[in-house]
Amino acid sequence: MSRLLHRDTVPPVPAAELTARSADGSRIHVELHGPEDAPAVVLAHGWTCNTRFWDAQIRDLAADHRVIAYDQRGHGLTPEPGPGGYSTNALADDLEAVLAATLAPGRRAVLAGHSMGGMTVMAAAARPGLREHAAAVLLCSTGSTRLAAEARVLPLRAGALRTRITTAVLGAKAPLGPVNPVSRKILKYATMGAGSAPERVDACARIVHACPRRARVEWGHVLAELDLAAGVRELRMPTAVIAGTDDRLTPPVHARAIAAALPVGLGLTELAGMGHMTPVEAPEAVTAKIRELVTRYVATGTAAERKAASAEKEDVA
């Protein structure tokens, strides 16, 4: 399957790749970047994307972090799912499987999820696997409920008509076709800020257009009916939120509601002029927030563990 990326970069080369097995037997493609014993970061991409969506973060963080990125079921190199199909429970199962396959018992990481990736973290909030491994969370450009009702992609007044049409668009079966000037313009309007650089628009368009149609449609139906408000209240680890002020897919009203409901909220960062694709539109801001969370909640503990292990070895010697 094609792996499409920024035209002016070479894709980050994984240190290793593996397949995690989800609860229903589905195979989940996972990439591992950076030193194995470095502080860990787990990246979950959004609807219609793949691990290449995180290229900027992987390139920066892999120098001194263990970066774990995976393709959501039906996306990228992860095939169509097994009996679990497409559901928020399946998203939670997959994340637990990735954490179990890549992190030793008790090892903790910063989990960053964009859009549907953030919804994945919310869906898994009460799961033992997430609570064991998540030291802190970053939710980027996401929502927990009422996605179709709040989306502002369609230039219509809020109400039942706009919600019905948005729901239909989310589940539309029409193929996207090849990337061209018209499709890039549409994607930019729907998902990115007006000032987004052309190369970043092109990168996002190529990633989105590479998504298999069935995954796009099936997950679109799930998103239209999404209700993870309870999951937000179960996120009991420190959680930061980032949103673009010009996000039409998940407008800032979602981020504000999530930030207000979090048990251990670290605040909301609103990025002026940015749309829905914040990790690509504002890579420096997103990467900096991940680094901040690692420094506060993972790196210190990792250093202490290494120091203790070293002292233990010296005592044995």
Secondary structure as UniProt FT lines:
FT   TURN            7..8
FT   STRAND          16..21
FT   TURN            23..24
FT   STRAND          27..33
FT   TURN            36..37
FT   STRAND          40..44
FT   TURN            47..48
FT   HELIX           51..54
FT   HELIX           55..61
FT   TURN            62..64
FT   STRAND          66..70
FT   TURN            73..74
FT   TURN            76..77
FT   TURN            83..84
FT   HELIX           88..102
FT   TURN            105..106
FT   STRAND          109..114
FT   HELIX           116..123
FT   TURN            124..126
FT   HELIX           128..133
FT   STRAND          134..140
FT   HELIX           147..150
FT   HELIX           160..170
FT   HELIX           181..191
FT   TURN            194..195
FT   HELIX           198..209
FT   HELIX           213..224
FT   HELIX           229..233
FT   STRAND          239..244
FT   TURN            245..246
FT   HELIX           252..261
FT   TURN            263..264
FT   STRAND          265..271
FT   TURN            272..273
FT   HELIX           278..281
FT   HELIX           283..294
FT   HELIX           295..299
FT   HELIX           300..316
//
